[in-house]
Amino acid sequence: MNKIVLVTTKGCEGCNIMNNSIKQALKCTSKKIEYVVKDVTELTKEEKTKIKASDFPTTVFYRNGRITRKQIGTMPYIVVVRWIDIDFK
């Protein structure tokens, strides 16, 4: 299963920008991808250990349950489209 998780924190404008970039990128692809937005306080202890989010927003790509990409900060949607093409072949 292909999945994108956006880890956010309260009051983060960059998190809102990245959320919009990911949503727009998903509209540009026909690939089946689950998209989840989680506040850092919603992460389980296991997820926190695995993701190691040090700043926000943190975007994590999973392919078949394994992390294939972890990015910190905001990016334009076209960059996210390229990540989708690379990581979810």
N, C-alpha and C positions, 0 to 999 in steps of 0.2 A: 504494500500500500504506500502510495506517495502522499507525503504530508508536509505542510509548512506550518510551523508554530512561530508566532510572533509574541515574544515576551516583552511586556510593557510594565510601566509603573505609573502611578497616579500623577496627573498634572503634566505629563510629558507630551509636549507639542510634537517632538520628533517621532514619537510613537504613533500619533495620529497621522502624520505625513506618511510614515512607512506603511501603516494599515491601508491607506488610500492607494499607495503605489502597488501593493500586493494585490488588492482587489482589482485594480485596473489591469495588471499583468495577467491575472487569472481569466479575465474576459478576453484576452488576446490569444489564449491557447485552448486547444480542444482536449488536452490531456486531463485525465481524471485525477484531481488533487484535492485532498482534504485540507481545509484551512482553519486553523484554530488560533484565537487570540487569548492569551493568558496573562493576567497580572502576576507579577513576581510572587505575590503573597499566595497565589493559588497553586504554585508548583509544589509537588510532593518532594520529600527529602531526596528521593532517588533521582527525580528530574533535575533538582538543583545541582546535585553532584555530577550528573551526566552533562548538563548544558554549561555549567560554570559561567553564568551570565554575570559579567562584571560591569556592564553599562547598558543603557537602554536607548533605543529599542535593540533587542537581540533577535535576529531572524535565524531560525534553525530549519534546515531541510532534512527530511527523513526519507530514505528509500528502503523499503522492506525492513523497517524497524531500526535501521542504522543511520547515524548522522552522516550526511554527505557534505554539508556546508553549514557554517555558522558565521554570520556577519553581524557586526555591531554598527549601529548608526542608520541613517536614512540613505536611500538610493532612489533615483528616478525609476519609474515603472519599466522602462525599456531595459534597464540593467537586470531587473527581476525576471523579465521575459527571457533574457539570455541565460540567467541561472537555471531557469526551468528547463530550457532547451538542453543545457549541459548536464544537469543532475538527474533529469527524468527522461532519459532517452528511451 
